[in-house]
Amino acid sequence: MELEKEIHSKNFEDNYHKAVINVSYTYNWISNILRNRLEKHNITQQQFNILRILRGQLPNPSTVNLLKERMVDKMCDASRMVDRLVQKELVSRCTNSKDRRAVDIYISEEGLKVLSIIDKEMKIGDILRQNISEEEAGVLSDLLDKLRG
């Protein structure tokens, strides 16, 4: 659906203004879909992101700093997210054997199980697949990369 119909407005200064509003609107549209799909697993999008990063790190541990570097949402408090995931028993924390000041973070078996279930239930690409081709998705991704410089 067209942006103008969704937000009931045609008042844009120019196409740059419209594009910024459209990117912001689309971000929220995608976030709402993801949030609804993750809610039944009692995890947030940021927690989902951390679990995926930790799974990708296996068998190596991660640190909070590594998580911060790789997270999609750079404003997220990774330390707090890890605390919550530890409470849910989806990750574990232990002291680094070489540097006692450092903390190693691992995804737990339960965390891997939750991700496996989510992987079976949804493919993130399916959100776009309904409306655009894979080639168009590639062009969109390239344009977004270009936008960020």
Solvent accessible surface area in square Angstrom, and as a share of the most:
residue,aa,sasa,rsa
1,M,181,0.81
2,E,105,0.47
3,L,9,0.05
4,E,34,0.15
5,K,125,0.53
6,E,65,0.29
7,I,58,0.30
8,H,162,0.72
9,S,34,0.22
10,K,164,0.70
11,N,131,0.67
12,F,40,0.17
13,E,150,0.67
14,D,75,0.39
15,N,124,0.64
16,Y,182,0.69
17,H,58,0.26
18,K,59,0.25
19,A,52,0.40
20,V,101,0.58
21,I,59,0.30
22,N,58,0.30
23,V,71,0.41
24,S,58,0.37
25,Y,75,0.29
26,T,49,0.29
27,Y,143,0.55
28,N,74,0.38
29,W,96,0.34
30,I,49,0.25
31,S,10,0.07
32,N,64,0.33
33,I,41,0.21
34,L,25,0.12
35,R,110,0.40
36,N,96,0.49
37,R,76,0.28
38,L,1,0.00
39,E,109,0.49
40,K,144,0.61
41,H,39,0.17
42,N,108,0.55
43,I,8,0.04
44,T,62,0.36
45,Q,48,0.21
46,Q,54,0.24
47,Q,4,0.02
48,F,13,0.06
49,N,25,0.13
50,I,0,0.00
51,L,0,0.00
52,R,100,0.36
53,I,18,0.09
54,L,3,0.02
55,R,73,0.27
56,G,66,0.63
57,Q,27,0.12
58,L,71,0.35
59,P,115,0.72
60,N,89,0.46
61,P,47,0.30
62,S,2,0.01
63,T,54,0.32
64,V,38,0.22
65,N,100,0.51
66,L,39,0.19
67,L,0,0.00
68,K,96,0.41
69,E,125,0.56
70,R,125,0.45
71,M,4,0.02
72,V,129,0.74
73,D,51,0.27
74,K,131,0.56
75,M,179,0.80
76,C,20,0.12
77,D,61,0.32
78,A,0,0.00
79,S,49,0.32
80,R,123,0.45
81,M,16,0.07
82,V,0,0.00
83,D,54,0.28
84,R,96,0.35
85,L,0,0.00
86,V,45,0.26
87,Q,146,0.65
88,K,70,0.30
89,E,125,0.56
90,L,10,0.05
91,V,5,0.03
92,S,52,0.34
93,R,102,0.37
94,C,65,0.39
95,T,71,0.42
96,N,35,0.18
97,S,111,0.71
98,K,190,0.81
99,D,52,0.27
100,R,200,0.73
101,R,214,0.78
102,A,31,0.24
103,V,64,0.37
104,D,14,0.07
105,I,1,0.00
106,Y,69,0.26
107,I,11,0.06
108,S,28,0.18
109,E,135,0.60
110,E,78,0.35
111,G,0,0.00
112,L,47,0.24
113,K,116,0.49
114,V,20,0.11
115,L,0,0.00
116,S,45,0.29
117,I,79,0.40
118,I,3,0.02
119,D,45,0.24
120,K,168,0.71
121,E,90,0.40
122,M,18,0.08
123,K,123,0.52
124,I,75,0.38
125,G,36,0.35
126,D,48,0.25
127,I,6,0.03
128,L,55,0.27
129,R,157,0.57
130,Q,139,0.62
131,N,106,0.54
132,I,51,0.26
133,S,57,0.37
134,E,153,0.69
135,E,140,0.63
136,E,90,0.40
137,A,29,0.22
138,G,34,0.33
139,V,82,0.47
140,L,72,0.36
141,S,57,0.37
142,D,94,0.49
143,L,103,0.51
144,L,61,0.30
145,D,75,0.39
146,K,159,0.67
147,L,125,0.62
148,R,174,0.64
149,G,101,0.97
